[in-house]
Amino acid sequence: MLTGLAPARRRLALAVLALVAAGLAVLVTVALYGTAKPGRTRPATQLRPGPVLLVPGYGGATAGLQSLADQLTAAGRDATVVRLPGDGTGDLTASAKALDAAVTAALARTGEQSVDVVGYSAGGVVARLWVADGHADVVRRVVTLGSPHHGTTLADLAGDVAPDQCPVGCAQLATGSAFLDRLNTGDETPDGPTWVSIWTTQDTTVTPPDSAKLAGALNLTVQSVCAQAQVAHGQLPTSPLVQQMVLRELRAGPPVHLGPTDCARLSG
């Protein structure tokens, strides 16, 4: 088709065709693989859930979370409640190190490539801290339960009225603390895992309750699923409704938007 052109025009036409072909190649690459982001974490597959690590809240009590772990085990999941150093009221970075050790042990024991993490109350903040510390590539999903992602006024009050009764972990959970400011600066839900935050509007420990709302996560209140549900902060790990919500959110595939139509099934 180009043979009838003068040599100079033929060279110009060939150069244009080469540019068009190169442009099409770029478009095809973007369509197939998306735009590359330097340093972007390669996410764990959402289709293969691994072991579940459950992180206790402030104080480190494990009984409530063990009830949830038992439900996960009955559903066929490998579930471990993490033991926090001391009484769980110290520096939350030490708790994040304990979570890291538990994750390493769970992956070695099961041979899986990723974990799911459930963090109750301050345990959800610990989970976020651990992910942000370079572990986004080994966690598939993070579910937090009533976590004070933006602090709680109870910690503010404790720090003001009885500072000697508000250790490091308490001070870190105060609204506007330097610790939370650093954690929340930029992206609250870094690339890698998928994120779900569940909380109760009746929370009187994490105040205000919507401190649990996490930008970039699937945010669910217990009452958005069952409007009449009576669930206090301390009941989040043991409530049969909340346990079923957690089990549903930890299944293979992406997080699920639960609503009133799911209430009867999850409460039954």
Summary of the structure (lengths in Angstrom):
residues: 268
radius of gyration: 23.8
end to end distance: 72.6
largest distance: 92.0
contacts: 893
relative contact order: 0.12
helix: 48%
strand: 11%
